[in-house]
Amino acid sequence: MAGTVAAQPMGAPMDRPIDRSMGRPMDVPMGRWWERPKVAEHLALTPEQTKKLEAITLDQARTMVDLKGAVEKAEIDLRAASDAEPFNAKRVRDAFGVLLQARTKLDTQRFEMLLKTREVLTAEQWGKLREFARERRMERDVVRERRMEKGKAGPPGGEDPGRGPDGWDE
């Protein structure tokens, strides 16, 4: 494990390569998707629903920043432990445990936000959102495959130019 950790450049996340499906246990996009006009129109969101979604995000924003910061700090500590001389495997394991706990807290908070979001939407809207997200991911995958066939890997993180995070049209 130490070799993998040590191979990570300082300042870069130690996470595995970005997998846009991770963090979406209910197959919906992360982020402020309701602000995208095409999505809001497709789902026929009401002003009240938009206000509730904004309130959920605002309510959770500080907590999410703190949790993301805790993950980044734990990544730095793990990297430092793996690079330290003399090497101490117990210290590396302990630092890895702290990182796993920080990631779990962040993932749990994201999941709770997702549950609150689901409570705002009707069953029909929820289904449309999930289908819309799946279609966008499939479109992005096709574009990525075409780039790979041409020998072009595309931008870091697999995002397509002209699209926002998670493949949503800007």
PASEBA-1860 file (N, C-alpha, C; in nm, 3 decimals):
! residues 170
1> MAGTVAAQ> 0.083/-0.119/0.000/0.000/0.000/0.000/0.087/0.125/0.000 ~ 0.197/0.123/0.072/0.281/0.241/0.083/0.329/0.287/-0.053 ~ 0.361/0.193/-0.142/0.406/0.231/-0.275/0.299/0.304/-0.351 ~ 0.175/0.261/-0.338/0.063/0.327/-0.404/0.044/0.467/-0.349 ~ 0.050/0.477/-0.217/0.032/0.607/-0.153/0.145/0.700/-0.192 ~ 0.268/0.649/-0.188/0.383/0.733/-0.218/0.384/0.779/-0.363 ~ 0.320/0.703/-0.451/0.318/0.739/-0.593/0.225/0.855/-0.621 ~ 0.141/0.891/-0.526/0.047/1.000/-0.545/0.120/1.133/-0.531
9> PMGAPMDR> 0.105/1.226/-0.626/0.168/1.356/-0.611/0.105/1.433/-0.497 ~ 0.185/1.514/-0.431/0.132/1.596/-0.322/0.024/1.688/-0.377 ~ -0.081/1.702/-0.303/-0.189/1.791/-0.343/-0.295/1.723/-0.428 ~ -0.266/1.604/-0.481/-0.364/1.533/-0.563/-0.445/1.442/-0.473 ~ -0.574/1.427/-0.500/-0.655/1.337/-0.419/-0.602/1.195/-0.430 ~ -0.607/1.122/-0.320/-0.559/0.984/-0.320/-0.667/0.888/-0.364 ~ -0.786/0.939/-0.387/-0.895/0.853/-0.431/-0.856/0.778/-0.556 ~ -0.927/0.670/-0.576/-0.913/0.597/-0.700/-0.953/0.690/-0.814
17> PIDRSMGR> -0.925/0.653/-0.941/-0.967/0.740/-1.051/-1.114/0.774/-1.039 ~ -1.150/0.889/-1.087/-1.287/0.936/-1.072/-1.382/0.842/-1.143 ~ -1.478/0.793/-1.072/-1.585/0.710/-1.126/-1.712/0.788/-1.100 ~ -1.769/0.845/-1.202/-1.883/0.933/-1.186/-2.007/0.861/-1.133 ~ -2.005/0.728/-1.129/-2.121/0.658/-1.074/-2.110/0.643/-0.923 ~ -1.991/0.662/-0.868/-1.975/0.649/-0.723/-2.044/0.767/-0.656 ~ -2.093/0.746/-0.538/-2.160/0.853/-0.466/-2.304/0.873/-0.510 ~ -2.354/0.788/-0.598/-2.491/0.798/-0.645/-2.564/0.668/-0.622
25> PMDVPMGR> -2.583/0.632/-0.496/-2.646/0.504/-0.471/-2.788/0.496/-0.523 ~ -2.851/0.609/-0.549/-2.988/0.607/-0.601/-2.991/0.655/-0.746 ~ -2.873/0.653/-0.811/-2.861/0.681/-0.954/-2.911/0.818/-0.994 ~ -2.876/0.920/-0.916/-2.908/1.058/-0.952/-2.780/1.140/-0.946 ~ -2.778/1.252/-1.016/-2.656/1.333/-1.018/-2.632/1.404/-0.886 ~ -2.506/1.435/-0.862/-2.471/1.516/-0.748/-2.467/1.661/-0.796 ~ -2.465/1.751/-0.705/-2.454/1.891/-0.743/-2.589/1.959/-0.750 ~ -2.588/2.079/-0.804/-2.706/2.165/-0.810/-2.779/2.148/-0.943
33> WWERPKVA> -2.821/2.029/-0.975/-2.882/1.996/-1.102/-3.012/2.072/-1.128 ~ -3.083/2.113/-1.025/-3.211/2.183/-1.042/-3.191/2.324/-1.098 ~ -3.067/2.373/-1.096/-3.039/2.505/-1.152/-3.020/2.500/-1.303 ~ -3.009/2.385/-1.358/-2.993/2.371/-1.503/-3.131/2.378/-1.568 ~ -3.152/2.479/-1.652/-3.286/2.502/-1.709/-3.349/2.379/-1.774 ~ -3.271/2.303/-1.849/-3.327/2.185/-1.916/-3.379/2.083/-1.815 ~ -3.306/2.066/-1.707/-3.346/1.968/-1.606/-3.471/2.016/-1.533 ~ -3.469/2.142/-1.490/-3.583/2.198/-1.417/-3.710/2.192/-1.503
41> EHLALTPE> -3.695/2.224/-1.630/-3.811/2.220/-1.720/-3.859/2.076/-1.741 ~ -3.765/1.985/-1.761/-3.800/1.844/-1.784/-3.874/1.786/-1.664 ~ -3.834/1.827/-1.545/-3.898/1.774/-1.423/-4.020/1.854/-1.382 ~ -4.039/1.971/-1.443/-4.150/2.061/-1.407/-4.144/2.095/-1.257 ~ -4.026/2.137/-1.213/-4.010/2.175/-1.073/-4.092/2.298/-1.041 ~ -4.153/2.298/-0.926/-4.228/2.416/-0.881/-4.132/2.511/-0.810 ~ -4.168/2.638/-0.801/-4.084/2.732/-0.725/-4.063/2.686/-0.580 ~ -4.166/2.627/-0.521/-4.155/2.578/-0.384/-4.051/2.465/-0.374
49> QTKKLEAI> -4.052/2.375/-0.471/-3.954/2.267/-0.471/-3.812/2.322/-0.487 ~ -3.797/2.419/-0.576/-3.665/2.479/-0.596/-3.616/2.544/-0.468 ~ -3.704/2.614/-0.398/-3.667/2.676/-0.270/-3.624/2.571/-0.168 ~ -3.696/2.461/-0.163/-3.662/2.354/-0.068/-3.526/2.292/-0.102 ~ -3.500/2.271/-0.231/-3.371/2.216/-0.273/-3.257/2.311/-0.238 ~ -3.281/2.440/-0.259/-3.180/2.542/-0.221/-3.156/2.540/-0.071 ~ -3.263/2.530/0.007/-3.251/2.530/0.153/-3.173/2.408/0.201 ~ -3.197/2.294/0.142/-3.124/2.172/0.178/-2.976/2.192/0.152
57> TLDQARTM> -2.944/2.245/0.036/-2.804/2.266/0.000/-2.738/2.367/0.093 ~ -2.804/2.477/0.118/-2.748/2.580/0.205/-2.729/2.527/0.346 ~ -2.826/2.454/0.394/-2.820/2.397/0.529/-2.700/2.303/0.545 ~ -2.669/2.230/0.441/-2.563/2.129/0.447/-2.426/2.179/0.402 ~ -2.419/2.298/0.342/-2.296/2.345/0.279/-2.176/2.347/0.373 ~ -2.190/2.407/0.489/-2.077/2.416/0.583/-2.032/2.279/0.630 ~ -2.126/2.193/0.657/-2.093/2.057/0.701/-2.016/1.985/0.591 ~ -2.062/1.997/0.468/-1.995/1.930/0.357/-1.853/1.982/0.338
65> VDLKGAVE> -1.834/2.113/0.350/-1.700/2.170/0.338/-1.609/2.113/0.446 ~ -1.658/2.106/0.568/-1.578/2.051/0.678/-1.544/1.905/0.654 ~ -1.640/1.828/0.609/-1.616/1.685/0.585/-1.519/1.663/0.470 ~ -1.531/1.741/0.363/-1.436/1.731/0.251/-1.296/1.768/0.299 ~ -1.288/1.871/0.383/-1.159/1.912/0.438/-1.097/1.802/0.524 ~ -1.180/1.733/0.601/-1.131/1.624/0.685/-1.074/1.510/0.599 ~ -1.139/1.482/0.486/-1.088/1.379/0.395/-0.954/1.422/0.338 ~ -0.944/1.547/0.294/-0.819/1.595/0.237/-0.705/1.593/0.340
73> KAEIDLRA> -0.734/1.632/0.463/-0.633/1.628/0.569/-0.589/1.485/0.595 ~ -0.685/1.393/0.597/-0.651/1.253/0.621/-0.566/1.198/0.507 ~ -0.593/1.241/0.384/-0.511/1.199/0.271/-0.368/1.248/0.286 ~ -0.353/1.372/0.328/-0.219/1.430/0.350/-0.146/1.353/0.460 ~ -0.217/1.324/0.569/-0.156/1.251/0.680/-0.114/1.110/0.638 ~ -0.197/1.045/0.558/-0.162/0.912/0.509/-0.039/0.918/0.420 ~ -0.035/1.015/0.332/0.079/1.032/0.242/0.206/1.055/0.324 ~ 0.197/1.141/0.424/0.313/1.172/0.509/0.358/1.048/0.586
81> ASDAEPFN> 0.262/0.972/0.638/0.297/0.850/0.713/0.366/0.749/0.624 ~ 0.321/0.737/0.501/0.380/0.638/0.411/0.519/0.679/0.364 ~ 0.546/0.809/0.363/0.676/0.859/0.318/0.777/0.872/0.432 ~ 0.732/0.862/0.556/0.819/0.886/0.671/0.928/0.780/0.683 ~ 1.041/0.825/0.730/1.152/0.735/0.762/1.186/0.756/0.908 ~ 1.202/0.655/0.986/1.188/0.516/0.944/1.041/0.483/0.919 ~ 1.018/0.392/0.827/0.883/0.351/0.791/0.818/0.280/0.908 ~ 0.690/0.317/0.935/0.616/0.258/1.045/0.481/0.211/0.991
89> AKRVRDAF> 0.468/0.082/0.967/0.346/0.027/0.906/0.223/0.053/0.993 ~ 0.239/0.048/1.126/0.125/0.074/1.214/0.075/0.216/1.196 ~ 0.167/0.310/1.186/0.128/0.451/1.165/0.053/0.467/1.032 ~ 0.098/0.398/0.929/0.030/0.405/0.798/-0.109/0.344/0.809 ~ -0.120/0.229/0.874/-0.252/0.166/0.891/-0.347/0.256/0.970 ~ -0.295/0.317/1.076/-0.379/0.407/1.156/-0.426/0.526/1.072 ~ -0.335/0.583/0.993/-0.371/0.697/0.907/-0.473/0.655/0.802 ~ -0.459/0.533/0.751/-0.555/0.482/0.654/-0.692/0.465/0.719
97> GVLLQART> -0.696/0.418/0.842/-0.822/0.405/0.915/-0.891/0.538/0.933 ~ -0.813/0.641/0.965/-0.870/0.776/0.979/-0.927/0.822/0.846 ~ -0.856/0.796/0.737/-0.905/0.833/0.604/-1.037/0.761/0.572 ~ -1.043/0.633/0.600/-1.167/0.559/0.574/-1.283/0.615/0.654 ~ -1.259/0.650/0.780/-1.365/0.708/0.863/-1.410/0.842/0.807 ~ -1.315/0.925/0.763/-1.351/1.055/0.708/-1.433/1.040/0.580 ~ -1.393/0.946/0.494/-1.469/0.922/0.371/-1.609/0.871/0.402 ~ -1.619/0.784/0.501/-1.749/0.730/0.539/-1.841/0.840/0.589
105> KLDTQRFE> -1.789/0.930/0.671/-1.871/1.042/0.719/-1.917/1.129/0.603 ~ -1.828/1.156/0.509/-1.865/1.238/0.393/-1.970/1.166/0.308 ~ -1.949/1.040/0.280/-2.046/0.964/0.200/-2.181/0.955/0.270 ~ -2.180/0.939/0.401/-2.305/0.932/0.477/-2.380/1.065/0.470 ~ -2.308/1.175/0.481/-2.371/1.307/0.472/-2.429/1.330/0.333 ~ -2.356/1.290/0.230/-2.407/1.302/0.092/-2.535/1.221/0.076 ~ -2.535/1.101/0.132/-2.652/1.015/0.124/-2.772/1.078/0.195 ~ -2.750/1.135/0.312/-2.858/1.201/0.385/-2.913/1.319/0.306
113> MLLKTREV> -2.825/1.394/0.240/-2.872/1.504/0.155/-2.957/1.451/0.041 ~ -2.916/1.339/-0.014/-2.991/1.278/-0.123/-3.129/1.234/-0.076 ~ -3.137/1.180/0.044/-3.267/1.142/0.098/-3.358/1.264/0.114 ~ -3.303/1.373/0.163/-3.381/1.496/0.179/-3.427/1.547/0.043 ~ -3.341/1.535/-0.056/-3.377/1.577/-0.192/-3.492/1.491/-0.244 ~ -3.483/1.361/-0.222/-3.588/1.271/-0.268/-3.722/1.305/-0.207 ~ -3.722/1.350/-0.082/-3.847/1.386/-0.015/-3.914/1.507/-0.079 ~ -3.837/1.589/-0.149/-3.891/1.709/-0.213/-3.960/1.675/-0.345
121> LTAEQWGK> -3.912/1.573/-0.413/-3.963/1.540/-0.546/-4.078/1.440/-0.540 ~ -4.165/1.450/-0.640/-4.270/1.349/-0.654/-4.207/1.222/-0.710 ~ -4.280/1.113/-0.704/-4.231/0.986/-0.759/-4.203/1.001/-0.909 ~ -4.291/1.070/-0.979/-4.273/1.090/-1.123/-4.147/1.172/-1.151 ~ -4.127/1.281/-1.077/-4.008/1.363/-1.095/-3.881/1.283/-1.064 ~ -3.887/1.205/-0.958/-3.772/1.124/-0.920/-3.735/1.028/-1.033 ~ -3.834/0.961/-1.089/-3.810/0.870/-1.200/-3.752/0.941/-1.321 ~ -3.807/1.058/-1.353/-3.755/1.137/-1.466/-3.611/1.180/-1.443
129> LREFARER> -3.580/1.220/-1.321/-3.445/1.263/-1.289/-3.346/1.148/-1.306 ~ -3.383/1.032/-1.256/-3.295/0.915/-1.268/-3.276/0.876/-1.414 ~ -3.384/0.877/-1.491/-3.373/0.842/-1.633/-3.289/0.946/-1.708 ~ -3.311/1.072/-1.679/-3.235/1.180/-1.742/-3.086/1.164/-1.711 ~ -3.053/1.132/-1.588/-2.913/1.114/-1.548/-2.851/0.994/-1.621 ~ -2.925/0.885/-1.631/-2.874/0.767/-1.702/-2.849/0.798/-1.849 ~ -2.941/0.870/-1.913/-2.924/0.906/-2.054/-2.799/0.991/-2.073 ~ -2.777/1.087/-1.986/-2.661/1.174/-1.997/-2.531/1.096/-1.979
137> RMERDVVR> -2.531/1.002/-1.886/-2.410/0.920/-1.865/-2.384/0.832/-1.987 ~ -2.490/0.777/-2.046/-2.472/0.695/-2.166/-2.417/0.779/-2.281 ~ -2.469/0.900/-2.298/-2.419/0.990/-2.403/-2.271/1.020/-2.380 ~ -2.235/1.048/-2.255/-2.097/1.081/-2.222/-2.006/0.960/-2.248 ~ -2.055/0.841/-2.217/-1.976/0.721/-2.240/-1.951/0.699/-2.388 ~ -2.050/0.726/-2.472/-2.034/0.712/-2.616/-1.927/0.809/-2.666 ~ -1.934/0.933/-2.620/-1.835/1.033/-2.661/-1.696/0.990/-2.616 ~ -1.685/0.941/-2.493/-1.556/0.895/-2.440/-1.500/0.780/-2.523
145> ERRMEKGK> -1.587/0.685/-2.561/-1.542/0.571/-2.642/-1.491/0.618/-2.777 ~ -1.561/0.715/-2.837/-1.516/0.767/-2.967/-1.380/0.834/-2.954 ~ -1.359/0.907/-2.847/-1.229/0.972/-2.825/-1.119/0.867/-2.809 ~ -1.149/0.762/-2.735/-1.049/0.658/-2.713/-1.015/0.589/-2.843 ~ -1.116/0.569/-2.930/-1.090/0.508/-3.061/-0.998/0.595/-3.145 ~ -1.008/0.726/-3.127/-0.923/0.820/-3.200/-0.790/0.844/-3.129 ~ -0.772/0.779/-3.014/-0.647/0.794/-2.941/-0.644/0.916/-2.851 ~ -0.759/0.972/-2.826/-0.767/1.089/-2.738/-0.840/1.047/-2.612
153> AGPPGGED> -0.770/1.061/-2.499/-0.831/1.020/-2.372/-0.932/1.120/-2.321 ~ -0.924/1.245/-2.362/-1.017/1.346/-2.314/-0.965/1.416/-2.190 ~ -1.040/1.509/-2.140/-0.995/1.588/-2.025/-0.991/1.504/-1.897 ~ -0.909/1.546/-1.799/-0.903/1.472/-1.674/-1.040/1.461/-1.611 ~ -1.066/1.349/-1.548/-1.193/1.329/-1.480/-1.303/1.281/-1.572 ~ -1.276/1.271/-1.701/-1.374/1.219/-1.794/-1.486/1.314/-1.829 ~ -1.473/1.441/-1.792/-1.580/1.536/-1.825/-1.563/1.582/-1.969 ~ -1.673/1.608/-2.033/-1.672/1.652/-2.171/-1.674/1.803/-2.177
161> PGRGPDGW> -1.597/1.862/-2.271/-1.605/2.007/-2.287/-1.747/2.048/-2.321 ~ -1.790/2.160/-2.270/-1.924/2.209/-2.299/-2.030/2.149/-2.208 ~ -1.988/2.064/-2.120/-2.081/2.004/-2.026/-2.033/2.033/-1.886 ~ -2.126/2.042/-1.797/-2.092/2.065/-1.658/-2.057/1.935/-1.590 ~ -2.034/1.942/-1.460/-2.006/1.819/-1.385/-2.119/1.719/-1.404 ~ -2.085/1.595/-1.406/-2.181/1.485/-1.421/-2.244/1.478/-1.559 ~ -2.187/1.550/-1.657/-2.236/1.539/-1.793/-2.358/1.620/-1.826 ~ -2.400/1.709/-1.738/-2.518/1.792/-1.765/-2.480/1.905/-1.857
169> DE> -2.569/1.936/-1.951/-2.545/2.048/-2.041/-2.539/2.176/-1.961 ~ -2.445/2.260/-1.997/-2.433/2.391/-1.929/-2.537/2.485/-1.982
END
